[in-house]
Amino acid sequence: MKTKMMLPKDFCEMEAVKYVAFRYGTTPECVLEHYLIQSGMVYSNECQETDFSLTPNEMALFHDLGVEQSFLSQGT
């Protein structure tokens, strides 16, 4: 059984998240997935764009925005 980690849609609509996604030429969802992987919250990568890593500043930005494990809900 596959489990998906779901973030509130609001995170993908934040200007800062959209800006980082624009910088990497990808979607806000993919950028947030990279954040979750790099921070160790999830381990699988379903995003097609795997050729980038977020900088320490970007990681801190997402943390400061409140993207934390406690905000994740599991869905199938």
Buried (B, 14 or more C-beta within 10 A) or exposed (E): EEEEBEBEEEBBEBEBBBEBBEEBEBBBBBBBBBBBBBBEEBEEEEBEBEEBEBEEEBBEBBEEBEBEEEEBEEEE
